């Protein structure tokens, strides 16, 4: 599992870096009728969106993994003792809260 995860993350990082460099290498030929000069592109905006996407994506992946493990353990515990259902449910909610924190961090990155 760890090897697959590392390979997938490496490929995603490679595509992200290639996309950033490919954006800068594509230049349209200047025409004589073009009067206005194009403003230089601000890479800070691009990095903000990449950081926001990573914050939400990684938080949701981690939240999904946590809910999966906690949900499986809660179902096993409830199969043995039905009274534990009320005690297991808040832990699933805490794991889902990880996704909300990722969304809030991404929102703050984009706004600020």
LUMFI-786059 format. One record per residue (C-alpha): residue number from 1; residue in three letters; x, y, z. Coordinates in pm, 1 decimal. Example, Ala and Ser with C-alpha at 12.3 -4.5 7.8 and 13.67 -1.06 7.14 Angstrom:
<rs>
+-----+--------+----------+----------+----------+
! num ! residu !       c1 !       c2 !       c3 !
+-----+--------+----------+----------+----------+
!   1 !    ALA !   1230.0 !   -450.0 !    780.0 !
!   2 !    SER !   1367.0 !   -106.0 !    714.0 !
+-----+--------+----------+----------+----------+
</rs>
This chain:
<rs>
+-----+--------+----------+----------+----------+
! num ! residu !       c1 !       c2 !       c3 !
+-----+--------+----------+----------+----------+
!   1 !    UNK !      0.0 !      0.0 !      0.0 !
!   2 !    UNK !    274.6 !    244.8 !     90.7 !
!   3 !    UNK !    460.0 !    176.6 !   -232.3 !
!   4 !    UNK !    147.9 !    236.5 !   -443.1 !
!   5 !    UNK !     69.4 !    555.6 !   -251.3 !
!   6 !    UNK !    423.8 !    684.1 !   -302.6 !
!   7 !    UNK !    411.9 !    609.3 !   -675.8 !
!   8 !    UNK !     75.3 !    782.9 !   -720.3 !
!   9 !    UNK !    189.6 !   1090.2 !   -527.7 !
!  10 !    UNK !    514.0 !   1104.4 !   -726.7 !
!  11 !    UNK !    324.7 !   1094.1 !  -1055.8 !
!  12 !    UNK !     83.4 !   1366.0 !   -939.2 !
!  13 !    UNK !    372.1 !   1586.6 !   -827.0 !
!  14 !    UNK !    547.1 !   1530.4 !  -1159.5 !
!  15 !    UNK !    235.9 !   1636.3 !  -1353.0 !
!  16 !    UNK !    191.8 !   1943.3 !  -1132.1 !
!  17 !    UNK !    550.9 !   2057.5 !  -1187.4 !
!  18 !    UNK !    529.7 !   1982.9 !  -1559.3 !
!  19 !    UNK !    208.0 !   2183.6 !  -1582.3 !
!  20 !    UNK !    364.8 !   2483.7 !  -1412.5 !
!  21 !    UNK !    667.1 !   2480.9 !  -1641.3 !
!  22 !    UNK !    458.8 !   2411.9 !  -1952.3 !
!  23 !    UNK !    246.3 !   2718.1 !  -1881.8 !
!  24 !    UNK !    551.7 !   2942.8 !  -1889.8 !
!  25 !    UNK !    699.2 !   2789.8 !  -2206.6 !
!  26 !    UNK !    396.8 !   2847.3 !  -2430.3 !
!  27 !    UNK !    427.5 !   3192.7 !  -2582.4 !
!  28 !    UNK !    204.8 !   3329.4 !  -2853.2 !
!  29 !    UNK !    385.0 !   3506.4 !  -3136.2 !
!  30 !    UNK !    356.7 !   3881.1 !  -3115.7 !
!  31 !    UNK !    167.4 !   4045.9 !  -3398.5 !
!  32 !    UNK !    208.0 !   4395.9 !  -3529.5 !
!  33 !    UNK !   -154.0 !   4483.1 !  -3459.6 !
!  34 !    UNK !   -117.3 !   4402.0 !  -3094.7 !
!  35 !    UNK !    -85.5 !   4737.8 !  -2921.1 !
!  36 !    UNK !   -108.8 !   4646.9 !  -2556.0 !
!  37 !    UNK !    164.2 !   4464.6 !  -2377.5 !
!  38 !    UNK !     54.1 !   4162.5 !  -2184.0 !
!  39 !    UNK !    103.5 !   4184.7 !  -1810.2 !
!  40 !    UNK !    342.9 !   3930.0 !  -1664.5 !
!  41 !    UNK !    163.4 !   3634.6 !  -1515.2 !
!  42 !    UNK !    165.4 !   3611.4 !  -1141.0 !
!  43 !    UNK !    268.0 !   3262.8 !  -1033.0 !
!  44 !    UNK !    159.3 !   3334.9 !   -676.0 !
!  45 !    UNK !   -203.8 !   3291.3 !   -781.3 !
!  46 !    UNK !   -122.3 !   2954.6 !   -936.8 !
!  47 !    UNK !     55.8 !   2839.6 !   -623.1 !
!  48 !    UNK !   -238.4 !   2950.7 !   -410.0 !
!  49 !    UNK !   -477.8 !   2733.9 !   -608.0 !
!  50 !    UNK !   -240.4 !   2438.0 !   -603.7 !
!  51 !    UNK !   -198.6 !   2471.8 !   -226.5 !
!  52 !    UNK !   -574.6 !   2498.4 !   -175.9 !
!  53 !    UNK !   -634.1 !   2190.2 !   -389.6 !
!  54 !    UNK !   -372.3 !   1994.0 !   -199.1 !
!  55 !    UNK !   -519.5 !   2101.9 !    133.4 !
!  56 !    UNK !   -867.5 !   1981.8 !     40.9 !
!  57 !    UNK !   -751.0 !   1670.9 !   -143.1 !
!  58 !    UNK !   -517.3 !   1541.6 !    124.3 !
!  59 !    UNK !   -761.7 !   1622.3 !    403.4 !
!  60 !    UNK !  -1041.6 !   1435.2 !    226.7 !
!  61 !    UNK !   -819.9 !   1135.6 !    155.9 !
!  62 !    UNK !   -709.4 !   1125.0 !    520.0 !
!  63 !    UNK !  -1067.7 !   1171.9 !    640.4 !
!  64 !    UNK !  -1187.3 !    888.9 !    418.3 !
!  65 !    UNK !   -917.5 !    656.5 !    546.8 !
!  66 !    UNK !  -1001.5 !    747.6 !    906.4 !
!  67 !    UNK !  -1376.0 !    699.5 !    858.3 !
!  68 !    UNK !  -1311.5 !    362.1 !    694.1 !
!  69 !    UNK !  -1102.5 !    233.2 !    983.2 !
!  70 !    UNK !  -1322.2 !    381.0 !   1256.2 !
!  71 !    UNK !  -1640.9 !    265.0 !   1083.3 !
!  72 !    UNK !  -1511.7 !    -90.9 !   1053.0 !
!  73 !    UNK !  -1409.1 !    -96.9 !   1419.3 !
!  74 !    UNK !  -1743.1 !     53.7 !   1525.4 !
!  75 !    UNK !  -1940.7 !   -206.5 !   1329.1 !
!  76 !    UNK !  -1736.0 !   -485.2 !   1486.5 !
!  77 !    UNK !  -1791.8 !   -344.9 !   1833.9 !
!  78 !    UNK !  -2165.5 !   -299.2 !   1773.9 !
!  79 !    UNK !  -2199.0 !   -655.7 !   1651.1 !
!  80 !    UNK !  -2074.3 !   -774.9 !   1989.4 !
!  81 !    UNK !  -2249.4 !   -515.8 !   2204.3 !
!  82 !    UNK !  -2533.9 !   -307.9 !   2058.9 !
!  83 !    UNK !  -2509.7 !    -49.6 !   2338.2 !
!  84 !    UNK !  -2181.8 !     82.8 !   2193.4 !
!  85 !    UNK !  -2349.0 !    243.0 !   1891.1 !
!  86 !    UNK !  -2395.2 !    576.7 !   2067.2 !
!  87 !    UNK !  -2032.6 !    582.0 !   2178.7 !
!  88 !    UNK !  -1887.3 !    500.0 !   1836.1 !
!  89 !    UNK !  -2081.9 !    756.3 !   1633.6 !
!  90 !    UNK !  -1899.0 !   1068.3 !   1764.7 !
!  91 !    UNK !  -1564.3 !    921.9 !   1661.6 !
!  92 !    UNK !  -1685.0 !    887.2 !   1303.3 !
!  93 !    UNK !  -1796.6 !   1250.7 !   1315.4 !
!  94 !    UNK !  -1453.6 !   1357.9 !   1438.4 !
!  95 !    UNK !  -1291.0 !   1179.6 !   1147.8 !
!  96 !    UNK !  -1523.0 !   1355.0 !    902.6 !
!  97 !    UNK !  -1425.3 !   1685.6 !   1061.7 !
!  98 !    UNK !  -1078.1 !   1645.1 !    910.4 !
!  99 !    UNK !  -1230.1 !   1713.5 !    567.6 !
! 100 !    UNK !  -1395.4 !   2029.5 !    695.4 !
! 101 !    UNK !  -1067.1 !   2157.3 !    836.3 !
! 102 !    UNK !   -902.3 !   2098.3 !    498.0 !
! 103 !    UNK !  -1179.2 !   2297.0 !    330.2 !
! 104 !    UNK !  -1141.6 !   2584.0 !    578.7 !
! 105 !    UNK !   -765.2 !   2595.7 !    527.0 !
! 106 !    UNK !   -815.3 !   2603.8 !    149.0 !
! 107 !    UNK !  -1072.2 !   2880.4 !    181.0 !
! 108 !    UNK !   -833.3 !   3088.7 !    390.6 !
! 109 !    UNK !   -552.1 !   3029.4 !    141.7 !
! 110 !    UNK !   -766.3 !   3152.4 !   -147.0 !
! 111 !    UNK !   -914.0 !   3451.2 !     36.8 !
! 112 !    UNK !   -595.5 !   3579.1 !    200.0 !
+-----+--------+----------+----------+----------+
</rs>
